[in-house]
Amino acid sequence: ILMAKGLKKTYKNGIFSLGPVDINLKRGELLGLVGENGNGKTTLLRILAQELRHDAGTIAFALPKKDNQYDLRSQLAYIPQRTPKWYGSLKDNLKFTLSSYGVVGADNEARVLMVIARMGLWKYRNLNWNQLSSGYKMRFELARTFLRCPDILLLDEPLANLDVMAQQTILEDLKSLANSLSEPMAVILSSQQLYEVEKVSDKVL
């Protein structure tokens, strides 16, 4: 589903240079991207997410729709380490996300409640941003991603600042998203710690 060959990126100041990097990722696979701060994990994820231009190398996507940049990016989901603040309740935000994809009315309500229950957010469905911990904000982002049904999910250090139990829950959620029988997706998960991701990853870079 994703093939990258010889990717390179050098910033104008010349202090940092990434690459060359090769990636081959199949639908249903989870790739752990491991490195210390400043090693280029975020740069690589942003390049794959089409948010940052690379200087050399190629990226090819085997996706259902790739006729234009809008279709391509609609099938990619990138969740940065620091997610933007949202307003209103968790449930209302999920309903808004789904309505933007044309799902309204009773179907919207049913699908949102289903994903809230699946992601362990039932007790928090009427809370807002300021009332949620970092772990539950990340679960919200995963729930929103699940409603979008992307083909490729890119996560920038989602386990940072979480306790061990929350980390394990998030990892299990990601594995289940990748291995979904109805809509499997490819997942790239970055971390500074190998031990955090090696148990759930099919491969590690």
C-alpha positions, 0 to 999 in steps of 0.5 A: 500500500506504501512504497518509499525508495531513497527518501531524503530531506535536508533543511535549508540551514544544512544542520539536519539531513534525513535519509536515504530511507526505504519503506515497504508497507502492506495493508494490515501491517504496523511499522514501528518508527524508532529514534531519539529526538531530532533523528527525523521521525516527524520529518519522515511522517510529514513527508509520507503524509504529503505535508512536507516536500522531500528532496530526493527519492520516490513515494508510491501509494497503492490506494483506491483513489489517487487521481489528485492530491485531495483524493490521496490525502483523504486516504491518509491520516496523520496525527501529530504528537500535539493535537490541536484543541477542539471545542464542544463535547467529544461526542459532538465532535465525532458526529461533526467528523462523520457528517462531513463525510455525508453520514447524517441522522440516525446512521450518524448517531449509531456509528458514533456511539458504536465507535465511542463504545469500541474505544472505551470513551463511553464515560467521557462522551459528554466531556470537552477538551479541558476535561480529558487526560492526554491518553483520552485525547489520543483515544478521541483522535483514534476514534475520529480516525476510525470514523474516517476509515483511512487506508494509512494511519501515521502517528507521531509519538502517541505514547509520549506522556502516557502511563504504562497502562494507557500505553498498552491500551493505545497499542492494543487499539492500534493493533486492532485498527490495523487488523480490522477484518472489514477495513484493515489499514496500514499503521506507522507509529513513531516512538523514542523507545524500542520496547514500547512498540516492538511487541505490536509492530510487524517490522521496525525501522 
